[in-house]
Amino acid sequence: MKNPELTPPYARYLVHLIRPFPNFDAFFIKSVREKAVQLLRLKPGDRVLDVGCGPGGSFPYLVSAVGPTGEVIGVEISPDIAINARRRIETNRWRNVRVIEADARTVKLEGKFDALLSFAAADIYASPQALDNLFPYLKDDARVVAFGAKLTRRAFGGLLNPTLRALWKLSFASTPKVNYEPWAPLRERLDHLQTGEYFFGCMFLAWGASPVVSQILGHTPESRQINDSGGADCVSRVPEHDCD
Ligand SMILES: C[S@@+](CC[C@H](N)C(=O)[O-])C[C@H]1O[C@@H](n2cnc3c(N)ncnc32)[C@H](O)[C@@H]1O
């Protein structure tokens, strides 16, 4: 085992358990992964970042969206988990997918990207330091999508919220705490952030586009012509909107 301190406590055993199955992904998460990648609106040839990529569960959807001329770059802090991601890449013989073993808060990347995915990675979507480090690598109008856990105001909140808070104790000590609007750091950095809720309001998808510099300099954001529904069946700027 490489430095275990770089692997979140919840994954320290799991990573070895699933290593013999490089294409493993939890069945219940597949449809929301698919939706997250759809919201990135990738085109063939695009370059996409998957930060906090874990064992690469989103890679198949990203690879299929960018095609053989595109590129998928995963960033993963845990050397142990990165081994699993690389096994997935080797097993599928993807030549245009790479995993960079680094901390999203300090990683240095090459070139600019058309899109950023942060799937189930609160250390990225809820971390101002990680976002400040990553956003300069995004092209103007790059699409950004986050999926993760949130506290719920629904009826089961009294049960679900303490469970989520307890599970959070298995993350890094530095992981931003779960709250009702974990997308807040993204909202400060994106134009037109939209959100949807899943799984009784304790999961969310958030999506938007990075600002266009020429518009910051000379035009108002309202002048942009964007149909931003992304084809999702739930579109809301109100956090408590129901997508279940
Ligand atoms: C819950 S897992 C999700 C993995 C993957 N995105 C998925 O959908 O299966 C979160 C991942 O983020 C990684 N991570 C946590 N903090 C990070 C950081 N600062 N930089 C890069 N990766 C990080 C963890 O090691 C873990 O693999």
The ligand as an SDF file (V2000), in Angstrom:
LIG
                    3D

 27 29  0  0  0  0  0  0  0  0999 V2000
  -16.0560    9.5900   -3.6700 C   0  0  0  0  0  0  0  0  0  0  0  0
  -14.6590    9.4740   -4.6910 S   0  0  0  0  0  0  0  0  0  0  0  0
  -15.4110    9.6800   -6.2730 C   0  0  0  0  0  0  0  0  0  0  0  0
  -14.5690    9.1030   -7.3420 C   0  0  0  0  0  0  0  0  0  0  0  0
  -15.0930    9.2280   -8.7580 C   0  0  0  0  0  0  0  0  0  0  0  0
  -15.2530   10.5990   -9.1770 N   0  0  0  0  0  0  0  0  0  0  0  0
  -16.3430    8.4480   -8.9710 C   0  0  0  0  0  0  0  0  0  0  0  0
  -17.2840    9.0160   -9.4910 O   0  0  0  0  0  0  0  0  0  0  0  0
  -16.3760    7.2670   -8.6610 O   0  0  0  0  0  0  0  0  0  0  0  0
  -13.7720   11.0200   -4.4900 C   0  0  0  0  0  0  0  0  0  0  0  0
  -12.3630   10.9370   -5.0090 C   0  0  0  0  0  0  0  0  0  0  0  0
  -11.7360   12.2280   -4.9160 O   0  0  0  0  0  0  0  0  0  0  0  0
  -10.3790   12.0300   -4.5620 C   0  0  0  0  0  0  0  0  0  0  0  0
   -9.8600   13.2730   -3.9710 N   0  0  0  0  0  0  0  0  0  0  0  0
  -10.1200   13.7620   -2.7320 C   0  0  0  0  0  0  0  0  0  0  0  0
   -9.4670   14.9180   -2.5500 N   0  0  0  0  0  0  0  0  0  0  0  0
   -8.7810   15.1680   -3.6850 C   0  0  0  0  0  0  0  0  0  0  0  0
   -7.9200   16.2120   -4.0890 C   0  0  0  0  0  0  0  0  0  0  0  0
   -7.6290   17.2440   -3.2800 N   0  0  0  0  0  0  0  0  0  0  0  0
   -7.3740   16.1640   -5.3250 N   0  0  0  0  0  0  0  0  0  0  0  0
   -7.6480   15.1080   -6.1550 C   0  0  0  0  0  0  0  0  0  0  0  0
   -8.4630   14.0990   -5.8180 N   0  0  0  0  0  0  0  0  0  0  0  0
   -9.0270   14.1190   -4.6040 C   0  0  0  0  0  0  0  0  0  0  0  0
  -10.4480   10.8820   -3.5600 C   0  0  0  0  0  0  0  0  0  0  0  0
   -9.1960   10.2560   -3.3690 O   0  0  0  0  0  0  0  0  0  0  0  0
  -11.4910    9.9840   -4.2160 C   0  0  0  0  0  0  0  0  0  0  0  0
  -10.9000    9.0660   -5.0980 O   0  0  0  0  0  0  0  0  0  0  0  0
  1  2  1  0
  2  3  1  0
  2 10  1  0
  3  4  1  0
  4  5  1  0
  5  6  1  0
  5  7  1  0
  7  8  2  0
  7  9  1  0
 10 11  1  0
 11 12  1  0
 11 26  1  0
 12 13  1  0
 13 14  1  0
 13 24  1  0
 14 15  1  0
 14 23  1  0
 15 16  2  0
 16 17  1  0
 17 18  1  0
 17 23  2  0
 18 19  1  0
 18 20  2  0
 20 21  1  0
 21 22  2  0
 22 23  1  0
 24 25  1  0
 24 26  1  0
 26 27  1  0
M  CHG  2   2   1   9  -1
M  END
$$$$
